Amino acid sequence: MRRLHSAIAIAIVMAVSPSAVHAALYSDNFDTYVAGSNIQGQGDFIYWDNSEDLNSHGLVSDAFAFSGSNSLMIGGHGGAHYTDPVWQFADVNTGVSPVSSGQWTQSAMVYIPGDSNTNYVDFNYMSSHPAPLTWSGNPRFQMANDVVTGPNGGSMSMAGLRDRWFAVVLELDLDAGQGEIFVDGDLLSTYDWNAANGNEFDGIDYWAPADSSALYIDDISVTAVPEPSAMVLSVLSCMGLMLRRKRSA
């Protein structure tokens, strides 16, 4: 009986877990690109406003990687130019529909070197790019002040985040119009998504001023979160039938 109860528990966990049933809808790990190349124009990355700007390059880098050999460097240009690549995973202007309903998880692995200590890097979650230009919820990694800030006054220390990889996650409920941003597993901000973005999510603008230190991102993805209720009920029904058969045997 204990074994059967364990099987029921495992099955329910698997039914509820998004990773067990859903793969990422959009993802990139930068390993198919040449290190040192400009990311804009490769994969789903474009220039801001779809207008080529040679002073806004984000560079593929092999200096650090969470998986494989490459990541994307944001900032780190020593004052030569700013960084502004847009990961346009959906675009209403090209016929690819943006995410507009349901629950979604956007995640990225982030690495901040110990000597990155000037200015900041923004992750601007966006909708309806290139026009009208709107965004919602930008976690800001303020390397000069050693803090991470977010919408609605969210703030946390960057102590302990340097020289290692950590996850930055947006949990987005478009039906409820709410976003939650987590940094290294801790809640940074909860905020009203619809107030700024309408009921859509279609990209991220990675922005750093010219003199910002380097921050690296890897393994970015957007994943649909399945509704657990129907799956859990189905699993419970099947397991209940198994229990009845076992008892009657």
C-alpha positions as CSV (number, residue, x, y, z in Angstrom):
1,M,0.0,0.0,0.0
2,R,2.9,2.4,0.8
3,R,4.3,1.8,-2.6
4,L,1.0,2.6,-4.2
5,H,0.6,5.8,-2.2
6,S,4.1,6.8,-3.3
7,A,3.2,6.2,-6.9
8,I,0.1,8.4,-6.5
9,A,2.2,11.2,-5.0
10,I,4.8,11.0,-7.7
11,A,2.1,11.0,-10.4
12,I,0.5,14.1,-9.0
13,V,3.8,16.0,-8.8
14,M,4.5,15.1,-12.4
15,A,1.0,16.2,-13.4
16,V,1.4,19.6,-11.7
17,S,4.9,20.2,-12.8
18,P,5.1,22.2,-16.1
19,S,8.5,20.8,-16.9
20,A,7.1,17.3,-17.0
21,V,4.6,18.1,-19.7
22,H,5.7,21.3,-21.5
23,A,8.9,22.2,-23.3
24,A,9.9,25.8,-23.9
25,L,7.9,27.5,-26.6
26,Y,10.8,29.9,-27.4
27,S,14.4,29.4,-26.3
28,D,18.0,30.3,-27.1
29,N,21.3,29.2,-25.6
30,F,23.6,31.2,-28.0
31,D,25.7,28.1,-28.9
32,T,24.8,28.1,-32.6
33,Y,26.4,31.6,-33.0
34,V,30.1,32.5,-33.4
35,A,31.7,34.0,-30.3
36,G,32.4,37.7,-30.9
37,S,29.5,38.2,-33.4
38,N,26.7,40.7,-33.1
39,I,23.5,39.0,-31.8
40,Q,21.2,41.4,-33.7
41,G,20.2,39.8,-36.9
42,Q,20.7,36.2,-35.6
43,G,18.0,33.9,-34.2
44,D,15.1,36.0,-32.9
45,F,17.2,39.1,-32.0
46,I,16.6,42.4,-33.7
47,Y,17.6,46.1,-33.3
48,W,15.5,48.4,-31.2
49,D,12.6,49.7,-33.3
50,N,13.8,47.3,-36.1
51,S,16.3,50.0,-37.1
52,E,20.0,49.0,-37.5
53,D,22.2,50.8,-35.0
54,L,25.9,49.7,-35.1
55,N,26.4,51.4,-31.7
56,S,23.9,49.1,-29.9
57,H,25.5,45.6,-30.4
58,G,25.1,42.8,-28.0
59,L,28.0,40.4,-28.4
60,V,28.0,36.6,-28.3
61,S,30.7,35.6,-25.8
62,D,32.6,32.5,-24.8
63,A,34.0,34.0,-21.6
64,F,31.3,32.4,-19.5
65,A,28.5,29.9,-20.2
66,F,25.9,28.2,-18.1
67,S,25.5,25.5,-20.7
68,G,27.4,24.7,-23.8
69,S,30.1,27.2,-24.8
70,N,28.5,30.6,-25.3
71,S,26.4,33.3,-23.6
72,L,25.3,36.8,-24.5
73,M,27.2,39.7,-23.1
74,I,25.2,42.8,-22.2
75,G,27.3,45.9,-21.5
76,G,31.0,45.6,-21.1
77,H,32.0,47.8,-24.0
78,G,34.2,50.1,-21.9
79,G,32.2,53.3,-22.9
80,A,32.5,52.7,-26.6
81,H,28.8,52.1,-27.1
82,Y,25.6,51.1,-25.4
83,T,23.9,47.7,-25.7
84,D,20.3,47.3,-26.9
85,P,19.5,43.9,-28.4
86,V,15.8,42.9,-28.5
87,W,14.8,39.3,-28.2
88,Q,11.7,39.4,-30.4
89,F,10.3,35.9,-29.9
90,A,6.9,37.0,-31.3
91,D,5.9,40.0,-33.5
92,V,2.4,41.1,-34.5
93,N,4.0,42.9,-37.5
94,T,5.3,39.6,-39.0
95,G,2.3,37.5,-38.4
96,V,3.7,35.6,-35.4
97,S,1.2,36.2,-32.6
98,P,2.4,37.4,-29.2
99,V,1.6,35.6,-26.0
100,S,-1.8,37.1,-25.1
101,S,-3.5,34.8,-22.6
102,G,-2.8,32.1,-20.0
103,Q,0.1,31.7,-17.6
104,W,3.8,31.9,-18.8
105,T,7.3,31.6,-17.4
106,Q,10.2,33.5,-18.8
107,S,13.5,32.5,-17.4
108,A,17.2,33.4,-18.0
109,M,20.4,32.4,-16.3
110,V,22.5,35.4,-15.4
111,Y,26.2,35.8,-14.5
112,I,27.7,39.0,-13.0
113,P,31.5,39.0,-12.7
114,G,32.9,40.2,-9.4
115,D,34.6,43.2,-11.1
116,S,31.4,44.4,-12.8
117,N,30.8,47.6,-10.8
118,T,29.7,50.4,-13.1
119,N,26.2,51.6,-14.0
120,Y,23.4,49.0,-14.7
121,V,21.7,46.5,-17.0
122,D,17.9,46.4,-17.6
123,F,15.7,43.5,-18.7
124,N,12.7,45.3,-20.2
125,Y,9.8,42.9,-20.7
126,M,7.9,44.1,-23.7
127,S,4.7,44.0,-25.8
128,S,3.8,45.3,-29.3
129,H,7.3,46.0,-30.6
130,P,8.3,47.7,-32.8
131,A,5.2,49.9,-32.6
132,P,3.7,51.1,-30.3
133,L,6.8,50.7,-28.1
134,T,5.7,49.5,-24.7
135,W,7.3,47.6,-21.9
136,S,6.5,46.4,-18.4
137,G,8.5,45.3,-15.5
138,N,12.2,45.9,-15.8
139,P,14.5,44.3,-13.2
140,R,17.5,46.6,-13.1
141,F,20.8,45.2,-12.0
142,Q,22.5,48.2,-10.5
143,M,26.1,47.1,-10.4
144,A,27.4,50.4,-9.2
145,N,25.2,50.3,-6.1
146,D,25.1,46.5,-5.7
147,V,21.3,46.2,-5.7
148,V,18.6,44.8,-7.9
149,T,15.5,46.9,-8.3
150,G,12.1,46.2,-9.9
151,P,8.6,47.6,-10.4
152,N,6.4,48.6,-7.4
153,G,9.5,49.5,-5.3
154,G,11.0,46.0,-5.4
155,S,14.6,45.9,-4.2
156,M,17.2,43.4,-3.0
157,S,20.9,43.2,-2.4
158,M,23.2,41.7,-5.0
159,A,25.4,40.4,-2.3
160,G,26.2,36.7,-3.0
161,L,25.1,36.9,-6.7
162,R,28.4,37.7,-8.2
163,D,30.8,35.2,-9.8
164,R,28.1,32.5,-10.1
165,W,25.1,31.7,-12.3
166,F,21.6,32.5,-10.9
167,A,18.1,32.4,-12.4
168,V,15.9,35.5,-13.2
169,V,12.3,34.4,-13.7
170,L,9.2,36.3,-14.8
171,E,6.0,34.5,-13.8
172,L,3.3,36.0,-15.9
173,D,-0.5,35.5,-15.6
174,L,-2.0,37.4,-18.6
175,D,-5.6,36.4,-17.6
176,A,-5.1,38.1,-14.2
177,G,-2.9,40.8,-15.6
178,Q,-0.2,40.2,-13.0
179,G,3.6,39.7,-13.2
180,E,6.0,38.4,-10.6
181,I,9.8,38.7,-10.9
182,F,12.1,36.3,-9.0
183,V,15.9,36.7,-8.7
184,D,17.8,33.6,-7.5
185,G,14.5,32.2,-6.2
186,D,13.5,35.3,-4.2
187,L,10.5,37.5,-5.1
188,L,11.7,40.9,-6.3
189,S,8.4,42.4,-7.4
190,T,4.7,41.8,-8.0
191,Y,3.0,44.3,-10.3
192,D,0.1,45.0,-12.7
193,W,1.2,43.8,-16.1
194,N,-1.8,45.2,-18.0
195,A,-1.4,48.7,-16.8
196,A,1.7,49.2,-19.0
197,N,1.6,46.4,-21.6
198,G,-2.0,45.5,-22.5
199,N,-2.6,41.8,-22.5
200,E,0.5,40.8,-24.5
201,F,4.1,39.6,-24.1
202,D,6.3,39.3,-27.1
203,G,9.9,40.2,-26.3
204,I,12.6,41.5,-24.0
205,D,14.9,44.4,-24.5
206,Y,18.3,44.0,-22.9
207,W,19.6,47.5,-22.3
208,A,22.9,48.8,-20.8
209,P,24.3,52.4,-21.0
210,A,27.7,52.8,-22.7
211,D,29.8,52.7,-19.6
212,S,28.0,49.7,-18.0
213,S,30.0,46.7,-16.8
214,A,29.4,43.3,-18.4
215,L,26.5,41.0,-17.4
216,Y,26.0,37.7,-19.2
217,I,22.8,35.8,-19.9
218,D,22.3,32.2,-21.1
219,D,19.6,29.7,-21.6
220,I,16.7,32.1,-22.1
221,S,13.2,30.6,-22.6
222,V,9.5,31.2,-22.6
223,T,7.4,28.3,-21.4
224,A,3.6,27.9,-21.1
225,V,2.4,26.9,-17.6
226,P,-0.3,24.2,-18.0
227,E,-3.5,24.3,-15.9
228,P,-3.0,21.5,-13.3
229,S,-6.7,20.9,-12.4
230,A,-7.7,18.6,-15.3
231,M,-4.5,16.6,-15.1
232,V,-4.6,16.2,-11.4
233,L,-8.2,15.0,-11.6
234,S,-7.4,12.5,-14.3
235,V,-4.4,11.1,-12.3
236,L,-6.5,10.9,-9.1
237,S,-9.3,9.1,-11.0
238,C,-6.9,6.5,-12.4
239,M,-5.2,6.0,-9.1
240,G,-8.5,5.7,-7.3
241,L,-9.5,2.9,-9.7
242,M,-6.2,1.2,-9.0
243,L,-6.8,1.4,-5.2
244,R,-10.3,-0.1,-5.6
245,R,-9.0,-2.9,-7.7
246,K,-6.2,-3.6,-5.2
247,R,-8.7,-3.7,-2.2
248,S,-11.1,-6.0,-4.0
249,A,-8.3,-8.4,-5.1
